[in-house]
């Protein structure tokens, strides 16, 4: 079977919500989504909850657009905006796709409408004094460009072990990157 590179959406036929994603091998990626969903271990808790509630027969995959691998990030970001799947009433997407894990903001963020007290702000600021993170850290082997590539490659099926070797970092460092424990926006 020939690999199809492009943008896809997973559709919940029961409630009409969608998940938009990209892959250099759409069919492989769909198999991985289903494997994680069947094992109740999908990273997207909203998609997992719908799968658990409605069952596998309520979900289908549709190819939105085939494109070259080099265009995946740009095209995925376009289709996430176009379909408005970050809106919880429309879709399951939680962040801005392949662009490197932009965090949820606006009304969807748990701190929306709340402000931190001056005391809390001072404590946060004091806890960060003298700490360098990300590419500013003197020992960092990664930068934002590499982080985006790592996340996209992992999303497309690359193994943690392979990525660690390719980028010269530990497997746990790659796990923290792909799980958004580190390199948060």
N, C-alpha and C positions, 0 to 999 in steps of 0.2 A: 504494500500500500504506500502511495506517495504521501509524504508529509505535507500538510496544509498549514501554512503560516498565515496568521491573521487575527482578527478580532471576533470574539464569539459572545453569545449571551446564553446564560442558563435561565430558563423560563419556568416559573412555578405556574402550571396551568390552572391550579385551584384559586390562587389569589391574584395572579397576573403580575407578580413582582419579578424583577429580573436582576441578574448579576452579570456585569460586563467584565470581560477579561481578555487577555491577549496571550498568544503562545506561538512559538516557532513550530509546534506540532499540536494542532488543536485536538486531534483525536486522542493522543497520549494524555494531554492535559485533562480532557473530559473523563478519561478512565481514572486518573488520579483524584479528581474531584469526587467521583462516585465511590472510590475506595475509601477516602477519608470520611465521606458522609455515611457510608454503610457501617464503618467502624466507630461512628459517633465521635469523630476526632477532627472535624473540619475546623480550620482556623477561623472561619467566619461563623460566629455563633448564631447570627440571624438566619443565615442559609441553613445551618445545621438544625435549628429549631423548626423551621418550616419543613425540612426533609423528615424529621422525626414525627411531625404532626400529620403531614399529608401523604407520606410514603413515596417511594421511588417512582411509581407510575405517574405521579403528578409533575415530574420534571422532565424537561427536554432541552436539548442543546440546539441552538441555531447559529449558523455562521453569519455574522453581520457583513464582514468584508475580508477578503483575502488580500494580503500585502506582503511586501518584502520584510524580512526580519529587521532590517535597519529602520523601518518605519513603525515598528510595533508600539513603541512608547508614545510617539506623537499621535498615532491613530487611536490607541486606547484612551488616551486623555481626551481626544476629540469626542469619541463615542460615549464616554462617561458624562461629559458635559451635555452632549446632544440628547441622551436618553434621560438625563436627570436622575440617574439611578442612585445618587447619594442621598436623595430625598427618601426617607424611610417609608413613605407611603407608596413609592414607586419601585424602589429597588433594595437590594441586599448589600450593595457596596458600602464600605465604611470609610474609605479614604480614596484619594485621587489616584487610583490605579498604579501604573508602572512608573510614575514620576518620582518615586523614591519614598513613598509613604508619608505624604502630607497628612498631618493629623487632622482630626475632626475639629471644625471651628464653628462659630456662630451658634445658632439655636441648638444644634446637636451636641455641643460640648457641655459636659456636666457642670462646668463653672459659668455657663452663660448667664448673664444678668446678676452674677454675684461678684463682689469685690473682696479682695483680701485686706485684712486689717493691716495697719502700719507695722504692728508687732510681728505679724506673720511674714510680711515682706522683708523686714529687717532680719529675721531668722533665716529665711531662704537665702538672702544676700550673704549673710555671714557664713553660711554653710558652703558657699561656692568660692569663697576667697582663696586664692592660690591654686585653684584646681583648673587645669586645662583639660579640655575634652575634644574629641573629634580630631580633625586634621591639625588643630593648633597644638595638640599634645606632642611633645618632643619625640616620642617613640612611635607615633602613629605610622602605620604602613598603608593606611587607607585614606582616601579622600571621598568627597560626595559622589564624584563620577564613578569611582570603583564600587561604592556602596550601592548605587542605583543598578549597576551592571550585575553585582552579586545577587541582589533581590530579584531582578528580572530572570537571571539564569536559574536561580532556585525555583522560581515560579514556573519556569519552563521545564523543570525536571532534573536540573543538575544536582548531583549529590553533594552534601556538605563536605565530605572528605576530598572530593575533586576540587571544590572551590577553595578550600583551605590550602591545598597544595599549590593551586594556580596563583593565589594572591599572597602566599608566603605568611599566612597567619594560622592560628590554631583553629581546630574544629569548633571549639566553644566560642571563639570570636565570631566565626561565621554564623553560628546558631543565634548569637545575640543580635547580629545584624539582621538576619532574616525574620527574627521574631520581634523586631523593633524595640528590643531592650536597650540597645545602644543606637547611636546615630539617629536620634529622633529630631524631627523638624520643630 
